[in-house]
Amino acid sequence: MYIDDTIAAIATAPGEGGIGIVRMSGEKALDIAESVFESVNKKSIKDHNPRTLIYGNIIDDGKIIDEVLLAYMKGPHTYTKEDVIEINCHGGFISVKKILELVLKKGARLAEGGEFTKRAFLNGRIDLSQAEAVMDIINAKTDMSYNVAQSQLEGSLSFKIKELRNKVTELLAHVEVAIDFPDEDVEHITYENLYNKSKELRKEIINLYETSETGKIIRDGLKTVIVGKPNVGKSSLLNAILKESRAIVTDIPGTTRDVIEEFVNINGIPLRIIDTAGIRDTEDVVEKIGVQKSREFFESADLAILVLDASRELSVEDIDILENVKNKNTIVLINKTDLENKMDEDKIKEYIDEKRIIKISALERKGIDKLENEIADMVYKGNVSQGDSVMITNVRHKDSLERAINSINDAINAIEDNMALDFIEVDLKNIWDYLGEVSGDTVSEDLLDTIFRDFCIGK
Ligand code: GDP
């Protein structure tokens, strides 16, 4: 694919900082840079060794905009495979903005979100799963999510998909030979052989697919809500969890009132705690419980943590909440176990599996480790070190694999029914296409736009 325009963007995060970087990619990147940059040694950029930092100034109309270090990376051995210029200027809002405006005036176009990475994909340096991994690295909330994304960027998933597709190609070749040269004196693949190989392939695709449940949680976090009556210790629990692991706090945009989400790291699992219904604001919990948003978060949560107060008897309100959470993925915490115990545990066991009932004291920070272990157990299902292996973390990939599995099921059914090879050929081609969606070999323009739109500008 031929791309003829040159894009530019600020590559660093907005805000005050030591350095800001303006990045350009495309055919005119060097010319534009030459027109705005004056090196201290008065040599033009192209007379310097590529990939060295050149010290100089950005000049507009004879006036110095900023003192910078400029790097010229000649394509195709660059991030985008095109000529890339990076201008390291002073951080903050103004310098980067002025330099960006200047290069735009000189003929560059403002890059769209993820457009540098999109070019890396379109120009064939990385496949689509690797491009998506770039975003996952930027968004990673724990070492584990980072490691899985890093391994995907290195090509672990691409390699796996290629391997699976090669197996499909091999089967297709056998089937096509048998269709095209039915009477030749070559030995054709038998239905039995085709059946066995298809089943092996199905097993491999399913194994990969089955990593997606844990994978999604590692990438996006386990959406968790803390529920319970006022004064049972929800806020104290949240604080106890936050104290143990350094939390990353973010606001969820697009909600009418402020909903805070905090990421805490539980054995590599990003626990996305939605602080809603006034977890921290005990005064009007009851009122806020009714807030539609809280309801929605509760309904869509992957995990509900119900806090009960050990020093009080189980109330009608507690039972009501138990009714609400019994069909969800729920952990019950009996809090305040440092006080006299009045809790009827047997009653709770009627609603929740015993293993999921944990005694804690948020005040004394006791039992938090048991909670963490239970969460890890729930997500990893006994297999830890999953971060090292190939994992499906992206819903898009999961959907494509699901379609591939449906097609291989169709193929296997067709083989079992001794149907004509042409039918089996169609199914095999579908599997090949669906697997190709993961790596981006078979993917539409629209889908590409959707994927890269979520990227940040400058990446
Ligand atoms: P929330 O309304 O559910 O968020 O409850 P809070 O976290 O605000 O706690 C209510 C009261 O219970 C506060 O006075 C806390 O100090 C106290 N509390 C919380 N956890 C414990 C605990 O484990 N033991 C004891 N003794 N008190 C606790």
Residues whose N, C-alpha, C, O or C-beta is under 5 A from the ligand:
A	BS01	GDP	K229 P230 N231 V232 G233 K234 S235 S236 I279 T282 N335 K336 T337 D338 L339 I360 S361 A362 L363 E364
